[in-house]
Amino acid sequence: MRVVIAPDKFKGSLSAREVAEAVASGLSQFHSADLCPVADGGEGFADALGSRHERVEAIRDPLGRPVSATYGWVDATTAVIGMSEASGIHRLAPHERNPWETSTFGTGQLILHAASHGASRILVGLGGSATNDAGAGLAAALGWQFLTSDGEPMDPGRPISSPSSASSRPKRSPFPASWPRADVRNPLLGPHGASRVYARQKGADDRMIEHLEMALDHLAGLVAEQIGIDYRLLPGAGAAGGLGYGLATFCSAELQPGFPLVASAMRLEERIAAADLVITGEGRLDSQTMYGKAPVEVARLAKKHGKHTALVCGQCEPGAEAAEWFDFVIALDSLEPSPELCIKNAAPLVARATAQIMDWASQFR
């Protein structure tokens, strides 16, 4: 049996490549494995495109601390930046997660670095963020100013805290064309927006989520009133804590899905068409998965070609509508109930889960 293995990362545990290798180790010698670790617009986006990498020092992390960060080059004029590299939740310890305090300023610094080194086209992967600032931090790094009611410039690291006015980026800094890649379709605000869907996993409680919602609405209303741009309802505006909105608003960027770009570069559809079974995966299967994350997009290609699809995940949220896309789902916490041991032993548990997948798949031989 020819098996295409196309998982996303298990956030905080295994990279997409490590998940694919763990799945392959769970196959018997009678099965042929084709490893295709994937990414949507989030972590691993630049790696999935196979670009060369450039390291930049003194980039701000989500809390403003200097860190070393990398981005990629597809060719001499096309840069690939994963926003999670500078502004990702992996940069923070669990007790540091607080989307009221975090900023996308560092992602703006990476964009500036790429632009100053010859990038005329920048692909920005959206996902894995620790932030919920609607890209206001990124905008500050690019030269936009947010002012207090006294007319004083706000701290560029935290411009979300209710500015009273905004001024546009200086025209003297030409900005290259940018295409953010996001596979979620959430708007900026509302029950399906950045704050209410994603902020809790970044450390927000119910009260903070409502404050974040009001802050983003205030910022977007201010921009609409003073600059005449309103992308609050743009599909994908809520990606990466509203960075989709920020890039569209402050950089005139066009939001495009990231998965098709990665899939094309990997010839994923062709490889799935030649397979007998497709195995995908991610760390947590939940309602967010159904907004178009990588495993659903893998399953969509598999269904197009009439292939059975199995998914292995760390956890499965009760009520997640998995049956529409996946023929078989197995969660690691069904094998090991301890969350700590699930994370620590994720690779061998994925291999065990794969053995169960193949027992199920034996009926299709």
Secondary structure, DSSP 8 states (H G I E B T S, - for coil): -EEEE----BTTTB-HHHHHHHHHHTS-TTSEEEE----SSSTTHHHHTT-EEEEEEEEE-TTS-EEEEEEEEEETTEEEEEHHHHHBGGGS-GGG--TTT---HHHHHHHHHHHHTT-SEEEEE--SBS--STTHHHHHHTT-EEE-TTS-B--TT-TTS--SEEE---TTS---EEEEE------SSSTTSHHHHHGGGGT--HHHHHHHHHHHHHHHHHHHHHH----TTSTTTTHHHHHHHHHHHHH----B-SHHHHHHHHTHHHHHHT-SEEEEEEEEESTTGGGT-HHHHHHHHHHHTT-EEEEEEEEE-TT---TTT-SEEEEGGGT---HHHHHHTHHHHHHHHHHHHHHHHGGG-
